[in-house]
Amino acid sequence: MRPSLSRFTTTIVVALLAAACTSSTSPAPVTTPRPSGPPSSAQASAVPSETADQAAVWLPAGDLVEPRNATNAVVVGTGQVLVVGSDYQTSWLSACGASTDGSDSVEIGDPATGIWEKTTGLSSLRDDPALVVLPDGRALLTGGAAGENVGWSAFSSTYIFDPTTGLWSRSGLLNTARTAVAATVLADGRVLVAGGMFMDRTSPDPPRLLETSELWDPGSGTWTRTGALVETRVGASAVTLADGRVLIVGGAASLEGAPFEQGSAEVYDPTTGRWSPAGTLATARSGFVLVALRDGGAIIAGGFGELGPTGYARLSTTERFDPVSNTWSAADDLPFPVAGAAAIRLPDGRVLLAGGSVRQAEFNDADPGTYISGLTADAMLFDPETGRWTATTPMPSPRAGASAVLLADGSAIFVGGSASEGEPSTPGCPDAHPQAVRYVPGS
């Protein structure tokens, strides 16, 4: 599963989709640039090495068939990792030299051998779909959007991937086509999607944000409407808590004006089918990580916070959700501000956070024609019992916007993401990372 549905590019993707379909404007986040070569020595760990858990190691997990930015990844029933699309790369304006039509590319990899292979692709290009793994080991994909050349429209179609055959099959249609949704699997195997954005190229109406939610039934393969969110939100993150409820955080509340980020949270009770308020973050943010904890709560860390009406600043703050009071409180700060990291809960209950963007890239005055990247390879561990973040072994190379999933052996694999963020003169045109890496925790 993905640790958080909020990724490095959610804010940017939503802004681009809105800009492509309406004349409204939204604040642009601070983007960071693209290194033209290997990471520089200036990207050394920002965390003192003596505090790191040196027993942990990162191992190569193979080269992807296709380098991918902010892709979707899940572990299917065969133990392989299914990787779908490359939203970050294809969601940028065509000025970056990339398509804005989404991706239909799918591949599957064996973490043990590091071998990745193409498998059956999607039936059509789509940008920002939701992908979850079902309890029976199959994967469900739904929603997303057709791109610029087709004429921005949201999908209602749903597909199921069977890892034993390598094929996709159709399932039921969403009642409302939507993209940039929050999605998670409930304890009983049903799939919940909430919020998102509706777009229809055949309609003169502009895109609209959604407060509606739907449930997919694995027995019938159909979607039914369930309780509506308290507030509309697109690009939010959702996790299933230990008590079976679903926590949704963040996302955009409007396509116009500021603040762009939604600071409120809500919880969904599957027994009643209703959403209710779950407190408000001290700092509204996007590009954060959200992870459910074993004690029934959750932690949110890093991201972009609003910096005036036209930009964003990276955050080092973290906040912890109390499932009893449904409130948030300040938690231990990260040692440095970071956005676009990836995170996953390990079997022992600790949370691993790795990579991300820590600053804007800068031209390297000492070596004209080159620049210093703003990405990091640093990795941190959060211990819910002590409430502290401590350093662990850094990743082999910097990346931001990766997907992280937990493997059966207790290690975690990080796939895709950006190896760079675009040159300072042309920010926002990232290079996709071609490699997967696996984190093996120390004792």
C-alpha positions in Angstrom: 0.0 0.0 0.0 1.0 3.6 -0.3 1.8 5.3 3.0 0.1 8.5 2.0 -2.0 9.5 -0.9 -0.6 13.0 -0.7 2.4 13.3 -3.0 5.0 15.9 -3.9 2.9 17.1 -6.9 -0.7 17.0 -5.7 -0.8 20.8 -5.4 0.8 21.3 -8.7 -1.3 18.8 -10.6 -4.5 20.2 -9.3 -3.4 23.7 -10.2 -2.4 22.6 -13.7 -5.7 20.8 -14.3 -7.6 23.8 -13.1 -5.6 26.1 -15.3 -6.2 23.9 -18.3 -9.9 24.0 -17.8 -10.7 27.4 -16.3 -9.3 30.8 -16.2 -9.1 30.8 -12.4 -5.7 30.9 -10.8 -4.2 29.3 -7.7 -1.0 29.9 -5.7 2.0 28.2 -7.2 4.2 26.1 -4.9 7.9 26.7 -4.7 9.5 24.2 -7.1 13.0 22.9 -7.2 15.4 22.3 -10.1 16.9 19.5 -12.0 20.5 18.3 -11.7 22.1 17.5 -15.0 24.3 14.7 -13.5 24.8 12.6 -10.4 24.0 14.2 -7.0 26.7 16.6 -5.8 28.6 16.4 -2.6 26.5 19.3 -1.4 23.7 16.8 -1.0 25.4 15.0 1.9 23.2 14.0 4.8 21.9 17.0 6.8 21.7 14.7 9.9 24.8 14.0 12.0 26.0 10.5 11.1 26.7 9.6 14.7 22.9 9.7 15.5 22.0 7.4 12.6 20.9 3.7 12.9 23.9 2.4 10.9 22.6 -1.2 11.2 19.9 -0.4 8.5 20.9 -0.8 4.9 19.6 0.2 1.5 19.9 -2.5 -1.2 19.4 -2.1 -5.0 16.0 -3.4 -6.1 16.6 -3.2 -9.9 16.2 -0.7 -12.7 12.6 0.1 -13.8 11.7 -0.6 -17.4 10.6 3.0 -17.6 11.9 5.7 -15.2 8.9 7.1 -13.4 8.1 10.2 -11.3 5.5 10.0 -8.5 4.0 6.7 -9.7 1.4 4.4 -8.1 2.8 1.3 -6.5 1.3 -1.6 -4.5 2.4 -5.1 -3.4 0.1 -7.7 -5.0 -0.6 -11.2 -3.9 2.3 -12.8 -5.7 4.7 -10.7 -3.6 5.6 -8.6 -6.7 5.4 -4.8 -6.8 2.9 -3.4 -9.4 3.8 0.1 -10.7 1.2 2.1 -12.7 1.7 5.3 -14.5 3.9 8.3 -14.0 1.7 11.1 -12.9 4.3 13.7 -12.0 6.1 13.5 -15.3 3.0 13.7 -17.4 1.1 16.3 -15.4 3.4 19.2 -16.3 2.8 21.6 -19.0 4.1 20.6 -22.4 6.7 23.4 -22.2 8.6 20.8 -20.1 8.8 18.5 -23.2 6.5 16.0 -21.5 3.0 14.8 -22.5 0.1 16.1 -20.5 -2.1 13.2 -21.4 -1.3 10.8 -18.5 0.2 7.4 -18.8 -1.0 3.9 -19.6 2.3 2.2 -18.7 2.4 -0.6 -16.2 5.2 -2.8 -15.0 5.7 -5.4 -12.3 8.9 -6.2 -10.4 10.3 -9.0 -8.2 11.9 -7.4 -5.1 14.0 -10.6 -4.5 15.6 -10.6 -8.0 15.3 -6.9 -8.8 13.9 -7.8 -12.2 11.2 -5.5 -13.6 9.1 -6.4 -16.6 6.3 -4.7 -18.6 2.9 -6.1 -18.0 -0.5 -5.4 -19.5 -1.0 -1.6 -19.8 -4.1 0.4 -19.1 -6.8 0.6 -21.8 -6.2 4.4 -22.1 -3.9 7.1 -20.9 -4.9 8.5 -17.5 -3.4 11.0 -15.0 -3.6 10.7 -11.2 -5.8 7.6 -10.8 -6.2 5.8 -7.4 -4.6 2.4 -6.9 -5.0 0.1 -3.9 -4.3 -3.5 -3.2 -7.3 -5.7 -2.2 -7.2 -8.3 0.6 -7.2 -11.1 -2.0 -4.0 -9.8 -3.6 -5.5 -8.2 -6.6 -5.2 -4.5 -7.3 -8.0 -2.0 -8.0 -7.5 1.2 -10.1 -10.2 3.8 -10.5 -10.7 7.4 -11.5 -8.0 9.7 -12.9 -8.3 12.1 -15.8 -7.8 12.1 -19.6 -5.3 14.7 -20.6 -4.8 17.8 -22.7 -5.1 16.3 -26.2 -8.2 14.4 -25.3 -9.7 17.3 -23.5 -9.5 17.2 -19.7 -12.1 14.8 -18.4 -12.4 12.6 -15.3 -12.8 8.9 -15.6 -15.5 6.8 -13.9 -14.1 3.5 -15.0 -12.6 0.9 -12.6 -10.2 -2.0 -13.4 -9.0 -5.0 -11.4 -5.5 -6.4 -12.0 -5.0 -10.1 -11.4 -1.3 -10.8 -10.7 -1.7 -14.5 -11.6 -2.7 -13.7 -15.2 -1.2 -10.2 -15.6 -4.4 -8.9 -17.0 -6.8 -6.1 -16.2 -10.6 -6.7 -16.1 -13.4 -4.1 -15.9 -15.4 -3.6 -12.7 -18.2 -1.2 -11.9 -18.3 2.5 -12.8 -18.1 5.2 -10.2 -21.3 7.1 -9.8 -19.3 10.4 -10.3 -16.2 10.5 -12.5 -13.4 11.9 -10.5 -9.6 12.5 -10.4 -7.1 13.2 -7.5 -9.3 11.3 -5.0 -8.4 10.0 -1.6 -8.7 6.2 -1.6 -8.2 3.4 1.0 -9.3 -0.1 1.8 -11.6 -0.7 4.7 -11.1 -3.5 7.2 -13.9 -5.5 5.6 -12.3 -5.3 2.1 -14.5 -2.6 0.7 -12.8 0.4 -1.0 -13.6 3.9 -0.1 -12.9 6.9 -2.4 -13.6 10.4 -1.3 -13.5 13.9 -2.8 -11.6 14.7 -5.9 -12.4 16.8 -8.9 -15.0 16.3 -11.7 -14.2 17.4 -15.2 -16.1 16.9 -18.4 -14.7 18.1 -21.8 -18.2 18.0 -23.3 -19.6 20.4 -20.8 -19.3 24.2 -20.8 -19.1 24.1 -17.0 -15.7 24.4 -15.3 -14.3 21.6 -13.2 -15.8 21.3 -9.7 -14.5 19.9 -6.5 -16.3 17.1 -4.8 -17.5 16.3 -1.3 -19.1 13.0 -2.3 -17.8 9.5 -1.3 -18.3 6.1 -2.7 -17.8 2.5 -1.6 -16.8 -0.4 -3.9 -18.1 -3.8 -2.9 -15.7 -6.7 -3.7 -18.6 -9.1 -3.9 -20.7 -7.3 -6.5 -17.9 -5.2 -8.0 -20.2 -2.1 -7.9 -19.9 1.3 -6.4 -22.5 2.8 -4.1 -22.8 6.3 -2.7 -22.0 6.8 1.0 -21.8 9.8 3.3 -20.6 13.1 2.0 -17.5 14.8 3.3 -18.0 17.8 5.6 -15.9 19.9 3.2 -15.0 19.6 -0.4 -11.4 18.6 -1.0 -9.2 17.4 -3.9 -5.8 15.8 -3.7 -6.3 14.9 0.0 -4.7 11.9 1.8 -6.5 9.1 3.6 -5.5 6.2 5.8 -7.4 3.5 7.5 -6.9 3.7 11.3 -6.5 0.7 13.6 -10.1 0.9 14.8 -11.4 0.7 11.2 -12.3 4.3 10.7 -10.8 6.4 7.9 -8.9 9.6 8.5 -8.7 12.1 5.6 -6.5 15.2 5.8 -5.6 18.1 3.6 -6.3 18.6 0.0 -7.6 21.8 -1.8 -10.9 23.3 -0.7 -11.1 25.6 -3.7 -9.7 26.1 -7.2 -9.6 29.9 -6.6 -7.8 32.2 -4.2 -5.9 31.4 -1.0 -5.4 29.5 1.2 -5.0 26.6 -1.2 -4.4 23.9 1.3 -7.2 22.5 3.5 -6.1 22.4 7.2 -9.1 20.4 8.5 -9.4 16.7 8.9 -12.3 14.3 9.0 -13.0 10.7 10.0 -15.3 8.2 8.3 -17.1 5.6 10.3 -17.9 2.5 8.1 -20.5 1.4 10.6 -22.6 4.5 10.1 -21.4 5.6 6.7 -20.8 9.1 7.9 -18.0 11.6 8.0 -17.4 13.9 11.0 -14.8 16.6 11.8 -11.5 15.4 13.2 -9.8 18.6 14.3 -7.6 21.1 12.4 -3.9 21.0 11.8 -1.9 23.8 13.3 -0.4 24.3 9.9 -2.3 23.6 6.7 0.0 21.8 4.2 0.4 19.9 1.0 3.1 17.5 -0.2 3.2 15.9 3.3 3.4 12.3 4.5 0.5 10.8 6.4 0.9 7.4 8.2 -1.4 5.5 10.4 0.1 4.4 13.7 -0.3 1.1 15.6 -1.8 2.9 18.6 -4.8 3.9 16.5 -3.6 7.4 15.7 -1.7 8.9 12.8 1.2 11.3 12.2 1.6 13.9 9.5 5.0 15.3 8.7 6.7 17.9 6.5 5.2 19.3 3.3 4.6 22.7 1.9 3.0 25.4 4.0 1.6 28.6 2.6 4.0 31.5 2.3 2.0 34.5 1.4 -0.5 34.5 -1.5 1.9 33.2 -4.2 4.2 30.6 -2.8 5.0 27.9 -0.3 7.7 27.1 2.3 8.9 23.7 3.2 8.0 22.5 6.7 9.8 20.7 9.5 6.8 20.5 11.8 4.9 17.3 12.5 1.5 16.7 14.1 0.0 13.7 15.7 -3.7 12.6 15.6 -5.4 11.3 18.8 -8.1 8.9 17.8 -9.9 9.2 21.1 -10.3 13.0 21.2 -10.1 13.4 17.4 -7.6 16.2 17.8 -4.1 17.1 16.6 -1.1 18.1 18.7 2.4 19.1 17.9 4.9 16.3 17.7 8.7 16.2 17.5 10.0 18.4 14.6 12.0 16.9 11.8 15.7 18.1 11.8 15.1 20.0 8.6 12.2 21.2 6.5 11.2 18.8 3.7 8.4 18.2 1.2 7.7 15.4 -1.2 9.3 12.7 1.0 8.0 9.1 1.1 7.0 7.3 4.3 5.9 3.9 5.4 5.1 2.2 8.7 7.5 -0.7 9.5 6.5 -3.9 11.2 7.8 -2.8 14.6 5.6 0.3 14.5 8.2 2.9 13.6 7.7 5.2 10.7 10.4 5.5 8.0 10.6 8.8 6.1 13.1 9.2 3.3 14.0 11.6 0.5 12.2 14.8 -0.5 13.0 18.4 -1.4 14.7 20.4 1.3 15.4 23.6 -0.6 15.4 25.3 -4.0 18.2 24.4 -6.3 20.9 27.0 -6.8 23.3 27.8 -9.6 26.8 26.6 -8.7 29.0 29.7 -8.9 32.1 27.6 -8.3 31.3 25.5 -11.4 29.4 27.6 -14.1 26.9 25.6 -16.1 26.1 23.3 -13.1 23.9 23.7 -10.0 23.4 22.3 -6.6 20.2 20.2 -6.2 17.6 20.8 -3.5 16.8 17.1 -3.1 17.9 15.0 -0.2 18.8 11.3 0.4 18.3 11.6 4.1 16.2 9.1 6.0 14.6 9.4 9.4 12.7 7.0 11.8 9.9 8.1 14.0 9.4 6.0 17.2 5.7 6.4 18.4 6.7 5.3 21.9 9.4 8.0 22.5 7.8 10.5 20.1 11.2 11.2 18.6 12.6 11.3 15.1 16.2 9.9 14.7 18.4 9.5 11.7 18.9 6.2 9.9 21.1 5.2 6.9 20.5 7.7 4.0 19.2 6.5 0.6 21.8 5.7 -2.0 20.8 8.8 -4.0 18.5 11.8 -3.5 14.9 11.5 -4.8 11.5 13.2 -4.1 8.0 12.1 -4.7 8.7 8.3 -4.6 6.2 5.6 -3.7 7.0 3.4 -0.7 5.4 0.0 0.0 6.0 -2.6 2.7 7.2 -6.1 1.7 6.4 -9.4 3.3 9.9 -9.7 4.8 9.5 -6.4 6.7 11.7 -4.4 4.3 10.3 -1.4 2.4 10.8 -0.7 -1.3 10.9 2.8 -2.8 10.0 3.2 -6.4 10.2 6.1 -8.8 10.2 9.7 -7.8 12.2 12.6 -9.2 16.0 12.4 -9.4 15.9 16.2 -10.0 13.5 19.0 -10.0 14.4 21.1 -13.1 17.1 23.6 -13.7 16.7 27.0 -11.9 16.1 28.6 -15.3 13.3 26.1 -16.1 11.9 24.9 -12.8 9.3 22.2 -12.6 10.6 19.9 -15.4 11.9 16.9 -13.4 14.0 13.9 -14.3 12.3 10.6 -13.4 14.3 8.2 -11.2 15.1 5.0 -13.0 15.9 2.8 -10.0 14.1 1.1 -7.1 15.8 0.6 -3.7 14.9 -1.5 -0.7 15.3 -0.4 3.0 16.2 -3.3 5.4 15.7 -2.1 9.0 18.3 -2.6 11.6 17.7 -4.5 14.8 
